[in-house]
Amino acid sequence: MKKRRLEIAVLSDIHLGSYACHAEELLTYLSSIDPKILILNGDIIDAKRMRNNYFPPAHLKVVKKIFSLAAKGTVVHYITGNKDEPFRKIDDIYMGTIQVSNRLSLKLNGKNTLFFHGDIFDFSFRHSHWLLNFGEAGFDTLLKLAKLKTKVLGLFGKKNKPFSNPELDYGERDPSQISLFENNVVKMAVNHHYDHVVCGHSHSPNKQLFETKKGECLYLNSGDWVKHMTALEYSFKRWKLYRYENDKLASFYMDEELKSMNMNELIATITQRKERESKKAKDGFTDN
């Protein structure tokens, strides 16, 4: 079967390195698509869980598949989440063709679209959206405050709310907390003149148009690969919420080059591609 071509695919809350991650199903999904842009919207690698030295072959294959997509020309954006906290120290840098950042803004079919993980609303869940009125500084402040809150609660043996550890909580989240989270995200997006806002963190997949006093905004949440196995797909100027359980995927096999290529070779391929693109851009500028 031919791979489905997509403009954008968005994944979040994969939690590689945790027992809850459905890595094999994710690998099947990644092998079934050919996206121009792949956005990894936070909590891709569960850094805290990796301390248990749990990272089975299927999880490594997911990482290799992502590098393979990047090597073939897919633009990969890695947006940091609270579980991949170490990456937040290296905001807005490139690892070959993979860009690491805390948030991303794109204009899609004339619509201003914001991508971010969403955990910044964990600091003050009911009132945090007003801090974002300060723009870039407010966003960075909320990231720091969210991290501080998690540490302080940890000292008292408590967990951060509204969302608990995905390995321990397979039940549905509190609907009132989910609703509050969604409304705060939308308020922030509308205040910053975004037409669409894409996040994760809540493990609650959703596509919903919200109307506020200041305007309307399409809220999109990519869900997770811990329970729901969902993703967001953008094609033909429309967003779709993908659900693995509803897809009758045929068996896909690993690309031949992926079978034989090790991680160092994949990284080298990505780096060389980036260098070639930079050289072409430089030569084009010189000729003019």
Secondary structure, DSSP 8 states (H G I E B T S, - for coil): ---EEEEEEEE----BTSTT--HHHHHHHHHHEEEEEEEEES-SB-TTGGGG----HHHHHHHHHHHHHHHTT-EEEEE--STTGGGGGGTTEEETTEEEES-EEEEETTEEEEE---GGGGSSTTTGGGGGGGTHHHHHHHHHHHHHHHHHHHHTT---SSS--TTT--S---HHHHHHHHHHHHHHHHHTT-SEEEE-SS---EEEEEEETTEEEEEEE---TTTT-EEEEEETTEEEEEEGGG---------HHHHH--HHHHHHHHHHHHHHHHHHHHHHHHH-
